[in-house]
Amino acid sequence: MEEGLLDELDRAEEVRKEGRSAVIRRAVEAWLKRARERDIEAQYARAYGSGAGLGPDWDGWEDQGVWPDE
């Protein structure tokens, strides 16, 4: 990591209180969590984003799970 970046990090109050490693660890954990969430969102988009529905085997069944109008 660049010295200037480390110097700036070390000047932060949170780093002085909790330590550089703790702050970096939390930052990495947060980044990994966001990366996993982005991956999941991309998987959902690939799986459900085509608008193809359930496929030809299920044609005509779309309304079967809908409550009837009263």
Phi, psi and omega in degrees: 000144182295141181301318181299321179292318177296319178299316179296318178298315182295338178281345181290138182300318180300321180291320179296325181282315190253343181100148182300315183299318181296317181292317179296320179300313179296321179296318179293317178300317179296319179296316179297320178298314178297321179297317178296319179297320177296320178297316179297316178299320179294321178295318177298316180299318178294320185284321188244355186279350184286339182072016183282351181076207184271352180103169186296334180295339184250008179303135179091352182259002186301326185268001185290333181265013183261136177294139179291150177289142178262000000 
